[in-house]
């Protein structure tokens, strides 16, 4: 039921604070001073009668949650006449009370603008750590620095403690210094004062309750004022002392402030892109992100370290073992939820999860997990981006190789082929220093929220240093071996011998980790960042990294002496490749690199494949004799008719072509696998008329069915940040090769460049989407 969580996590997991007791889940409350338990009569008598035992203790810090101070009561004084107005000396003896507190939290105010939080919705105070902010107070009389005392208290979490950094006491100082909590009066006018408050760049992030404590030097007890106002503290990538500091204004605009982006999919030869609304500043999203942290196992005191926060976020985005945000589903049956390909925004998913008190949302696959992770990390202030790896290996036995097994007749042994290569896989990079690793391993870190393999007993992955991955230093945490295998493992082919053992017959050194892609900074173009994950394929540095990593895997002996190979086989694709609804054409190119003739029989089979690399069904097999003259290159035209795949496809419309053979003269083994997808059409989204804030406008969405069959139950999903809320439009059935046009009417609410995103949801056709760029003007 909502609100309950079953967890298999222990307290000794990496990123979970080893040895710490599991936290108690309670709601955050800010206790008022008046609500504290009064001192008992016996203690009052003891304090009055034994003053020598009850002197004030000297200390530089005080934990007001669990410390009682005994103060010598003042001696009786003769009654004095009431002081005249304007007598400052006597005015200091009057109790100082706080009348009101203004956090200067308006979106258009200096606090929010200087802290780069003015894009968040609402007028709560949202600030970043390691940077000063201002607040104003109105007192019941002028503040007298000689007699009056004032300090602020911030508390976060269910059990705030000074020793854990979750109960902060902020005292007044004459001069502000970096790397500490402190406050200074910078303006005073009558009963009003203005404070400048500083926070350390290592402070715990989250939601804090604020109280103000005042007293005079002659008062026996302090007075606590609760303004009933909260402060949200975030990571600060603009602050040099913060671990997430990023020294590029353009990259900060892209990786922290940009609320839309591009996520790539398909195959390396047919890279598709879709627009994703991250929406980290939308109403309710910050609250949802803090709610995710609250539901996690990370104690509030651990929220100051971005390594811990990122690791726990990667666990909480999936619902595999901790009732996280999103349920993964690769079955093809989404009847009781939303198909993964239908989402184009994180906003609706996070709102659903928060409003249901933590009931996981159905369903997602890797690009949805990544999109949500980008939203949450950017919302909390950690620079992040969605990253797509094409030909992404899934190593299941920590061998750091991708293993393919054949029987004696060169037929694949499916039950042994647990390793797979996904057409594409989407995860995230996030930026931070890594004080827990040797120097040189900070910067971009890979983090993956898709539940694939467990890490320390939990479905999470990362953060893994890209520098460690690139150099093959897989012994560095977190989950570096798994990510290394995804991007740079060799594909090793094994054949079963007559005695049941296996021999290594072939290896592909460039089989995985191609065209690693993310959205370019400041543009809609694709940026290839493969060089950040691996050295150039085939270079000496890349081979050293692979062999270095393999020494820490379960099959360190796979790299023996190289075998002579003089025949090669590859698959080529014309243009952007086959399209949905037509016959698929590919070219198989066989080359003889020797001065002698060569003969072989090429076995080919094509199978429908989930984008995760799991094969569904083989739909076509062929054997082709090939004879090559010395130094000859021969091209074989390969074709898959539409009729053979029309009822077989699954999500992403992906297929795998496997080629194998043995050269008669040399016994060289030929083995090659290539994946391709059948391209789907885009939705055409066209704005109609000019766009102004508060003025209704329209956009036309057009779709043409590429198939010669009727699409059943077509639904359009339309959303635009600052344009309109996401919603569904039921279109119904769309006949073969027919065109449907939808006109959307909406009223923009925010000025500036906006994106209207549309996607099509249909069982027979997936990954159909479109986007229109709309510049909204102020009226």
Beta strands, then each sheet from edge to edge (+ up, - down):
strand 1: 98-102
strand 2: 125-128
strand 3: 133-139
strand 4: 148-155
strand 5: 167-171
strand 6: 182-189
strand 7: 192-198
strand 8: 206-216
strand 9: 223-225
strand 10: 230-234
strand 11: 260-267
strand 12: 270-277
strand 13: 326-328
strand 14: 361-364
strand 15: 384-394
strand 16: 401-406
strand 17: 420-432
strand 18: 443-447
strand 19: 462-465
strand 20: 490-496
strand 21: 502-508
strand 22: 514-519
strand 23: 526-528
strand 24: 567-572
strand 25: 584-592
strand 26: 598-609
strand 27: 615-628
strand 28: 633-640
strand 29: 654-662
strand 30: 669-677
strand 31: 684-688
strand 32: 691-692
strand 33: 696-704
strand 34: 711-720
strand 35: 724-734
strand 36: 739-747
strand 37: 752-762
strand 38: 765-777
sheet 1: 1+ 3- 7+ 6-
sheet 2: 2+ 10+ 8- 4+ 5-
sheet 3: 2+ 10+ 8- 9+
sheet 4: 11+ 12-
sheet 5: 13+ 14+
sheet 6: 19+ 18- 17+ 15- 22+ 23-
sheet 7: 16+ 20+ 21-
sheet 8: 24+ 25- 28+
sheet 9: 27+ 26- 29+ 30-
sheet 10: 31+ 33- 36+
sheet 11: 32+ 38+ 37- 34+ 35-
end
